[in-house]
Amino acid sequence: MGRKRDKFVELAEKRVNNAIKQIQLIGNLSNTGNYEFQEADYQRIFRAIDAEVREMKRRFAEASLGSKGKFSLRGDV
C-alpha cells in the first residue's frame, strides 16, 4: 500500500473505533437507574448525530466525484 493509503487506514481505524466507543457511552445514558431524561432529549441527540453522519457521507461522496460537486462532461473541472 502507498503511504497515503496506509495513513488513511491507520487513522480511519482509530477514529471509527473512537466514534463507536463514544456512541456506546452515549447509549449508556439510557440507563434510567442513573439518569432522568425525556424523549425530546434523546431525539435531539439522534438528530445531531444523524446530521453529522449525513455530512460525513456527503463529504466522502463529493470527494469521490473529484469535482467538488460541479458537473462537467469533460471530467477535468
Biopython code that builds the backbone (N, CA, C, O; Angstrom):
import numpy as np
from Bio.PDB.StructureBuilder import StructureBuilder

atoms = [
    (1, "MET", "N", (0.847, -1.187, 0.000)),
    (1, "MET", "CA", (0.000, 0.000, 0.000)),
    (1, "MET", "C", (0.889, 1.245, 0.000)),
    (1, "MET", "O", (2.023, 1.227, 0.479)),
    (2, "GLY", "N", (0.336, 2.322, -0.552)),
    (2, "GLY", "CA", (1.048, 3.592, -0.563)),
    (2, "GLY", "C", (0.986, 4.275, 0.789)),
    (2, "GLY", "O", (0.182, 3.914, 1.649)),
    (3, "ARG", "N", (1.829, 5.247, 0.958)),
    (3, "ARG", "CA", (1.902, 5.966, 2.238)),
    (3, "ARG", "C", (0.586, 6.651, 2.590)),
    (3, "ARG", "O", (0.162, 6.621, 3.745)),
    (4, "LYS", "N", (-0.066, 7.273, 1.600)),
    (4, "LYS", "CA", (-1.337, 7.954, 1.866)),
    (4, "LYS", "C", (-2.426, 6.948, 2.246)),
    (4, "LYS", "O", (-3.252, 7.212, 3.120)),
    (5, "ARG", "N", (-2.416, 5.794, 1.579)),
    (5, "ARG", "CA", (-3.390, 4.742, 1.909)),
    (5, "ARG", "C", (-3.144, 4.216, 3.319)),
    (5, "ARG", "O", (-4.084, 4.050, 4.097)),
    (6, "ASP", "N", (-1.888, 3.958, 3.644)),
    (6, "ASP", "CA", (-1.541, 3.459, 4.979)),
    (6, "ASP", "C", (-2.017, 4.428, 6.060)),
    (6, "ASP", "O", (-2.573, 4.015, 7.078)),
    (7, "LYS", "N", (-1.789, 5.725, 5.825)),
    (7, "LYS", "CA", (-2.198, 6.738, 6.803)),
    (7, "LYS", "C", (-3.720, 6.774, 6.928)),
    (7, "LYS", "O", (-4.254, 6.895, 8.031)),
    (8, "PHE", "N", (-4.424, 6.669, 5.777)),
    (8, "PHE", "CA", (-5.889, 6.649, 5.807)),
    (8, "PHE", "C", (-6.385, 5.474, 6.636)),
    (8, "PHE", "O", (-7.242, 5.644, 7.503)),
    (9, "VAL", "N", (-5.852, 4.282, 6.376)),
    (9, "VAL", "CA", (-6.289, 3.081, 7.101)),
    (9, "VAL", "C", (-6.013, 3.236, 8.595)),
    (9, "VAL", "O", (-6.869, 2.936, 9.426)),
    (10, "GLU", "N", (-4.823, 3.701, 8.924)),
    (10, "GLU", "CA", (-4.455, 3.882, 10.329)),
    (10, "GLU", "C", (-5.412, 4.834, 11.037)),
    (10, "GLU", "O", (-5.940, 4.519, 12.104)),
    (11, "LEU", "N", (-5.631, 5.997, 10.437)),
    (11, "LEU", "CA", (-6.498, 6.993, 11.070)),
    (11, "LEU", "C", (-7.962, 6.570, 11.051)),
    (11, "LEU", "O", (-8.684, 6.803, 12.020)),
    (12, "ALA", "N", (-8.408, 5.952, 9.961)),
    (12, "ALA", "CA", (-9.808, 5.516, 9.888)),
    (12, "ALA", "C", (-10.111, 4.501, 10.977)),
    (12, "ALA", "O", (-11.133, 4.604, 11.654)),
    (13, "GLU", "N", (-9.232, 3.520, 11.152)),
    (13, "GLU", "CA", (-9.457, 2.512, 12.193)),
    (13, "GLU", "C", (-9.511, 3.164, 13.570)),
    (13, "GLU", "O", (-10.394, 2.862, 14.372)),
    (14, "LYS", "N", (-8.573, 4.048, 13.835)),
    (14, "LYS", "CA", (-8.525, 4.702, 15.144)),
    (14, "LYS", "C", (-9.769, 5.568, 15.369)),
    (14, "LYS", "O", (-10.400, 5.501, 16.423)),
    (15, "ARG", "N", (-10.110, 6.379, 14.367)),
    (15, "ARG", "CA", (-11.227, 7.313, 14.534)),
    (15, "ARG", "C", (-12.576, 6.618, 14.570)),
    (15, "ARG", "O", (-13.452, 7.010, 15.340)),
    (16, "VAL", "N", (-12.756, 5.594, 13.752)),
    (16, "VAL", "CA", (-14.038, 4.868, 13.766)),
    (16, "VAL", "C", (-14.200, 4.128, 15.082)),
    (16, "VAL", "O", (-15.288, 4.125, 15.658)),
    (17, "ASN", "N", (-13.138, 3.501, 15.565)),
    (17, "ASN", "CA", (-13.228, 2.818, 16.861)),
    (17, "ASN", "C", (-13.518, 3.802, 17.986)),
    (17, "ASN", "O", (-14.281, 3.489, 18.901)),
    (18, "ASN", "N", (-12.916, 4.993, 17.928)),
    (18, "ASN", "CA", (-13.212, 6.025, 18.932)),
    (18, "ASN", "C", (-14.671, 6.464, 18.841)),
    (18, "ASN", "O", (-15.339, 6.627, 19.863)),
    (19, "ALA", "N", (-15.163, 6.654, 17.621)),
    (19, "ALA", "CA", (-16.556, 7.073, 17.431)),
    (19, "ALA", "C", (-17.517, 6.014, 17.964)),
    (19, "ALA", "O", (-18.503, 6.342, 18.624)),
    (20, "ILE", "N", (-17.229, 4.747, 17.678)),
    (20, "ILE", "CA", (-18.082, 3.653, 18.173)),
    (20, "ILE", "C", (-18.108, 3.660, 19.699)),
    (20, "ILE", "O", (-19.171, 3.522, 20.304)),
    (21, "LYS", "N", (-16.948, 3.820, 20.316)),
    (21, "LYS", "CA", (-16.878, 3.844, 21.780)),
    (21, "LYS", "C", (-17.699, 5.009, 22.338)),
    (21, "LYS", "O", (-18.428, 4.844, 23.316)),
    (22, "GLN", "N", (-17.581, 6.186, 21.716)),
    (22, "GLN", "CA", (-18.330, 7.347, 22.184)),
    (22, "GLN", "C", (-19.840, 7.144, 22.017)),
    (22, "GLN", "O", (-20.618, 7.549, 22.881)),
    (23, "ILE", "N", (-20.253, 6.524, 20.920)),
    (23, "ILE", "CA", (-21.680, 6.234, 20.715)),
    (23, "ILE", "C", (-22.166, 5.255, 21.769)),
    (23, "ILE", "O", (-23.275, 5.395, 22.286)),
    (24, "GLN", "N", (-21.341, 4.263, 22.091)),
    (24, "GLN", "CA", (-21.709, 3.325, 23.159)),
    (24, "GLN", "C", (-21.861, 4.053, 24.491)),
    (24, "GLN", "O", (-22.771, 3.751, 25.263)),
    (25, "LEU", "N", (-20.984, 4.998, 24.760)),
    (25, "LEU", "CA", (-21.084, 5.772, 26.005)),
    (25, "LEU", "C", (-22.348, 6.620, 26.025)),
    (25, "LEU", "O", (-22.985, 6.758, 27.069)),
    (26, "ILE", "N", (-22.718, 7.187, 24.882)),
    (26, "ILE", "CA", (-23.983, 7.923, 24.806)),
    (26, "ILE", "C", (-25.134, 6.976, 25.096)),
    (26, "ILE", "O", (-26.076, 7.338, 25.800)),
    (27, "GLY", "N", (-25.063, 5.765, 24.558)),
    (27, "GLY", "CA", (-26.099, 4.762, 24.811)),
    (27, "GLY", "C", (-26.246, 4.445, 26.289)),
    (27, "GLY", "O", (-27.341, 4.131, 26.757)),
    (28, "ASN", "N", (-25.148, 4.527, 27.021)),
    (28, "ASN", "CA", (-25.207, 4.276, 28.466)),
    (28, "ASN", "C", (-26.107, 5.282, 29.188)),
    (28, "ASN", "O", (-26.601, 5.004, 30.280)),
    (29, "LEU", "N", (-26.314, 6.444, 28.578)),
    (29, "LEU", "CA", (-27.185, 7.453, 29.183)),
    (29, "LEU", "C", (-28.641, 6.997, 29.238)),
    (29, "LEU", "O", (-29.461, 7.630, 29.903)),
    (30, "SER", "N", (-28.972, 5.906, 28.546)),
    (30, "SER", "CA", (-30.346, 5.396, 28.562)),
    (30, "SER", "C", (-30.678, 4.655, 29.853)),
    (30, "SER", "O", (-31.820, 4.240, 30.050)),
    (31, "ASN", "N", (-29.712, 4.489, 30.718)),
    (31, "ASN", "CA", (-29.918, 3.797, 31.987)),
    (31, "ASN", "C", (-30.749, 4.676, 32.917)),
    (31, "ASN", "O", (-30.242, 5.628, 33.510)),
    (32, "THR", "N", (-32.025, 4.342, 33.034)),
    (32, "THR", "CA", (-32.929, 5.157, 33.850)),
    (32, "THR", "C", (-32.657, 5.020, 35.349)),
    (32, "THR", "O", (-33.188, 5.790, 36.150)),
    (33, "GLY", "N", (-31.839, 4.051, 35.727)),
    (33, "GLY", "CA", (-31.438, 3.944, 37.121)),
    (33, "GLY", "C", (-30.455, 5.036, 37.519)),
    (33, "GLY", "O", (-30.337, 5.387, 38.693)),
    (34, "ASN", "N", (-29.764, 5.557, 36.541)),
    (34, "ASN", "CA", (-28.750, 6.587, 36.806)),
    (34, "ASN", "C", (-29.115, 7.960, 36.268)),
    (34, "ASN", "O", (-28.607, 8.970, 36.755)),
    (35, "TYR", "N", (-29.990, 8.011, 35.268)),
    (35, "TYR", "CA", (-30.265, 9.272, 34.583)),
    (35, "TYR", "C", (-31.753, 9.486, 34.387)),
    (35, "TYR", "O", (-32.533, 8.536, 34.313)),
    (36, "GLU", "N", (-32.124, 10.727, 34.306)),
    (36, "GLU", "CA", (-33.501, 11.100, 34.002)),
    (36, "GLU", "C", (-33.489, 11.931, 32.732)),
    (36, "GLU", "O", (-32.721, 12.885, 32.613)),
    (37, "PHE", "N", (-34.332, 11.571, 31.795)),
    (37, "PHE", "CA", (-34.365, 12.275, 30.514)),
    (37, "PHE", "C", (-35.756, 12.163, 29.923)),
    (37, "PHE", "O", (-36.574, 11.348, 30.347)),
    (38, "GLN", "N", (-35.997, 12.998, 28.942)),
    (38, "GLN", "CA", (-37.270, 12.969, 28.228)),
    (38, "GLN", "C", (-37.013, 12.539, 26.792)),
    (38, "GLN", "O", (-35.879, 12.580, 26.313)),
    (39, "GLU", "N", (-38.076, 12.125, 26.110)),
    (39, "GLU", "CA", (-37.944, 11.706, 24.723)),
    (39, "GLU", "C", (-37.325, 12.820, 23.878)),
    (39, "GLU", "O", (-36.501, 12.551, 23.004)),
    (40, "ALA", "N", (-37.717, 14.056, 24.134)),
    (40, "ALA", "CA", (-37.170, 15.184, 23.373)),
    (40, "ALA", "C", (-35.649, 15.254, 23.510)),
    (40, "ALA", "O", (-34.961, 15.647, 22.568)),
    (41, "ASP", "N", (-35.125, 14.880, 24.668)),
    (41, "ASP", "CA", (-33.681, 14.908, 24.895)),
    (41, "ASP", "C", (-32.960, 13.939, 23.961)),
    (41, "ASP", "O", (-32.030, 14.325, 23.253)),
    (42, "TYR", "N", (-33.393, 12.685, 23.963)),
    (42, "TYR", "CA", (-32.672, 11.724, 23.123)),
    (42, "TYR", "C", (-32.979, 11.911, 21.645)),
    (42, "TYR", "O", (-32.165, 11.532, 20.803)),
    (43, "GLN", "N", (-34.124, 12.480, 21.307)),
    (43, "GLN", "CA", (-34.394, 12.777, 19.902)),
    (43, "GLN", "C", (-33.426, 13.858, 19.397)),
    (43, "GLN", "O", (-32.980, 13.802, 18.251)),
    (44, "ARG", "N", (-33.103, 14.830, 20.241)),
    (44, "ARG", "CA", (-32.125, 15.859, 19.867)),
    (44, "ARG", "C", (-30.741, 15.241, 19.667)),
    (44, "ARG", "O", (-30.013, 15.616, 18.749)),
    (45, "ILE", "N", (-30.389, 14.297, 20.528)),
    (45, "ILE", "CA", (-29.115, 13.583, 20.386)),
    (45, "ILE", "C", (-29.089, 12.852, 19.046)),
    (45, "ILE", "O", (-28.116, 12.953, 18.298)),
    (46, "PHE", "N", (-30.171, 12.110, 18.740)),
    (46, "PHE", "CA", (-30.239, 11.357, 17.480)),
    (46, "PHE", "C", (-30.123, 12.282, 16.280)),
    (46, "PHE", "O", (-29.403, 11.978, 15.330)),
    (47, "ARG", "N", (-30.834, 13.422, 16.316)),
    (47, "ARG", "CA", (-30.791, 14.361, 15.187)),
    (47, "ARG", "C", (-29.382, 14.917, 14.989)),
    (47, "ARG", "O", (-28.914, 15.047, 13.858)),
    (48, "ALA", "N", (-28.715, 15.241, 16.084)),
    (48, "ALA", "CA", (-27.364, 15.793, 15.990)),
    (48, "ALA", "C", (-26.397, 14.774, 15.382)),
    (48, "ALA", "O", (-25.597, 15.110, 14.509)),
    (49, "ILE", "N", (-26.479, 13.550, 15.846)),
    (49, "ILE", "CA", (-25.596, 12.501, 15.326)),
    (49, "ILE", "C", (-25.944, 12.188, 13.874)),
    (49, "ILE", "O", (-25.050, 12.057, 13.038)),
    (50, "ASP", "N", (-27.231, 12.068, 13.569)),
    (50, "ASP", "CA", (-27.658, 11.805, 12.188)),
    (50, "ASP", "C", (-27.172, 12.904, 11.246)),
    (50, "ASP", "O", (-26.735, 12.611, 10.133)),
    (51, "ALA", "N", (-27.240, 14.154, 11.673)),
    (51, "ALA", "CA", (-26.801, 15.263, 10.831)),
    (51, "ALA", "C", (-25.307, 15.158, 10.536)),
    (51, "ALA", "O", (-24.880, 15.402, 9.408)),
    (52, "GLU", "N", (-24.527, 14.804, 11.519)),
    (52, "GLU", "CA", (-23.079, 14.675, 11.307)),
    (52, "GLU", "C", (-22.745, 13.496, 10.405)),
    (52, "GLU", "O", (-21.829, 13.577, 9.587)),
    (53, "VAL", "N", (-23.483, 12.401, 10.551)),
    (53, "VAL", "CA", (-23.255, 11.246, 9.677)),
    (53, "VAL", "C", (-23.622, 11.597, 8.234)),
    (53, "VAL", "O", (-22.904, 11.226, 7.305)),
    (54, "ARG", "N", (-24.729, 12.307, 8.043)),
    (54, "ARG", "CA", (-25.105, 12.743, 6.686)),
    (54, "ARG", "C", (-24.030, 13.647, 6.089)),
    (54, "ARG", "O", (-23.689, 13.511, 4.914)),
    (55, "GLU", "N", (-23.495, 14.567, 6.888)),
    (55, "GLU", "CA", (-22.445, 15.460, 6.406)),
    (55, "GLU", "C", (-21.190, 14.676, 6.030)),
    (55, "GLU", "O", (-20.564, 14.962, 5.009)),
    (56, "MET", "N", (-20.821, 13.700, 6.839)),
    (56, "MET", "CA", (-19.655, 12.873, 6.546)),
    (56, "MET", "C", (-19.860, 12.126, 5.233)),
    (56, "MET", "O", (-18.950, 12.075, 4.406)),
    (57, "LYS", "N", (-21.042, 11.548, 5.029)),
    (57, "LYS", "CA", (-21.347, 10.831, 3.791)),
    (57, "LYS", "C", (-21.274, 11.772, 2.593)),
    (57, "LYS", "O", (-20.764, 11.399, 1.537)),
    (58, "ARG", "N", (-21.785, 12.994, 2.757)),
    (58, "ARG", "CA", (-21.752, 13.967, 1.679)),
    (58, "ARG", "C", (-20.310, 14.292, 1.297)),
    (58, "ARG", "O", (-19.983, 14.383, 0.113)),
    (59, "ARG", "N", (-19.461, 14.465, 2.287)),
    (59, "ARG", "CA", (-18.071, 14.801, 2.022)),
    (59, "ARG", "C", (-17.346, 13.668, 1.298)),
    (59, "ARG", "O", (-16.558, 13.921, 0.387)),
    (60, "PHE", "N", (-17.606, 12.420, 1.697)),
    (60, "PHE", "CA", (-16.985, 11.294, 1.001)),
    (60, "PHE", "C", (-17.511, 11.188, -0.431)),
    (60, "PHE", "O", (-16.746, 10.942, -1.363)),
    (61, "ALA", "N", (-18.820, 11.376, -0.597)),
    (61, "ALA", "CA", (-19.400, 11.303, -1.942)),
    (61, "ALA", "C", (-18.845, 12.418, -2.816)),
    (61, "ALA", "O", (-18.526, 12.188, -3.982)),
    (62, "GLU", "N", (-18.727, 13.613, -2.274)),
    (62, "GLU", "CA", (-18.185, 14.751, -3.020)),
    (62, "GLU", "C", (-16.733, 14.489, -3.413)),
    (62, "GLU", "O", (-16.327, 14.791, -4.535)),
    (63, "ALA", "N", (-15.957, 13.932, -2.498)),
    (63, "ALA", "CA", (-14.551, 13.635, -2.780)),
    (63, "ALA", "C", (-14.431, 12.582, -3.876)),
    (63, "ALA", "O", (-13.510, 12.636, -4.691)),
    (64, "SER", "N", (-15.355, 11.629, -3.900)),
    (64, "SER", "CA", (-15.280, 10.583, -4.915)),
    (64, "SER", "C", (-15.649, 11.108, -6.295)),
    (64, "SER", "O", (-15.253, 10.528, -7.305)),
    (65, "LEU", "N", (-16.407, 12.204, -6.345)),
    (65, "LEU", "CA", (-16.721, 12.821, -7.635)),
    (65, "LEU", "C", (-15.485, 13.473, -8.233)),
    (65, "LEU", "O", (-15.337, 13.555, -9.453)),
    (66, "GLY", "N", (-14.613, 13.929, -7.370)),
    (66, "GLY", "CA", (-13.399, 14.572, -7.816)),
    (66, "GLY", "C", (-13.615, 15.968, -8.360)),
    (66, "GLY", "O", (-12.668, 16.606, -8.819)),
    (67, "SER", "N", (-14.848, 16.453, -8.315)),
    (67, "SER", "CA", (-15.127, 17.752, -8.912)),
    (67, "SER", "C", (-15.724, 18.732, -7.913)),
    (67, "SER", "O", (-16.212, 19.794, -8.300)),
    (68, "LYS", "N", (-15.691, 18.390, -6.663)),
    (68, "LYS", "CA", (-16.257, 19.237, -5.612)),
    (68, "LYS", "C", (-17.714, 19.598, -5.902)),
    (68, "LYS", "O", (-18.158, 20.716, -5.641)),
    (69, "GLY", "N", (-18.443, 18.626, -6.446)),
    (69, "GLY", "CA", (-19.869, 18.800, -6.664)),
    (69, "GLY", "C", (-20.230, 19.535, -7.935)),
    (69, "GLY", "O", (-21.413, 19.774, -8.180)),
    (70, "LYS", "N", (-19.254, 19.905, -8.759)),
    (70, "LYS", "CA", (-19.540, 20.598, -10.008)),
    (70, "LYS", "C", (-19.690, 19.576, -11.122)),
    (70, "LYS", "O", (-18.932, 18.608, -11.198)),
    (71, "PHE", "N", (-20.663, 19.795, -11.975)),
    (71, "PHE", "CA", (-20.908, 18.887, -13.082)),
    (71, "PHE", "C", (-20.082, 19.281, -14.292)),
    (71, "PHE", "O", (-19.979, 20.458, -14.640)),
    (72, "SER", "N", (-19.497, 18.279, -14.925)),
    (72, "SER", "CA", (-18.792, 18.514, -16.178)),
    (72, "SER", "C", (-18.742, 17.204, -16.953)),
    (72, "SER", "O", (-18.492, 16.143, -16.381)),
    (73, "LEU", "N", (-18.977, 17.283, -18.226)),
    (73, "LEU", "CA", (-18.827, 16.093, -19.081)),
    (73, "LEU", "C", (-17.361, 15.841, -19.415)),
    (73, "LEU", "O", (-16.995, 14.742, -19.830)),
    (74, "ARG", "N", (-16.530, 16.850, -19.235)),
    (74, "ARG", "CA", (-15.108, 16.723, -19.537)),
    (74, "ARG", "C", (-14.344, 16.004, -18.421)),
    (74, "ARG", "O", (-13.308, 15.392, -18.681)),
    (75, "GLY", "N", (-14.838, 16.071, -17.197)),
    (75, "GLY", "CA", (-14.185, 15.403, -16.085)),
    (75, "GLY", "C", (-12.940, 16.093, -15.563)),
    (75, "GLY", "O", (-12.250, 15.550, -14.699)),
    (76, "ASP", "N", (-12.639, 17.283, -16.072)),
    (76, "ASP", "CA", (-11.434, 17.981, -15.615)),
    (76, "ASP", "C", (-11.735, 19.300, -14.912)),
    (76, "ASP", "O", (-10.873, 20.173, -14.819)),
    (77, "VAL", "N", (-12.945, 19.435, -14.426)),
    (77, "VAL", "CA", (-13.325, 20.673, -13.727)),
    (77, "VAL", "C", (-12.937, 20.534, -12.271)),
    (77, "VAL", "O", (-13.158, 21.454, -11.482)),
]
sb = StructureBuilder()
sb.init_structure("model")
sb.init_model(0)
sb.init_chain("A")
sb.init_seg("    ")
for serial, (resi, resn, name, xyz) in enumerate(atoms, 1):
    if name == "N":
        sb.init_residue(resn, " ", resi, " ")
    sb.init_atom(name, np.array(xyz, "f"), 0.0, 1.0, " ", f" {name:<3s}", serial, name[0])
structure = sb.get_structure()
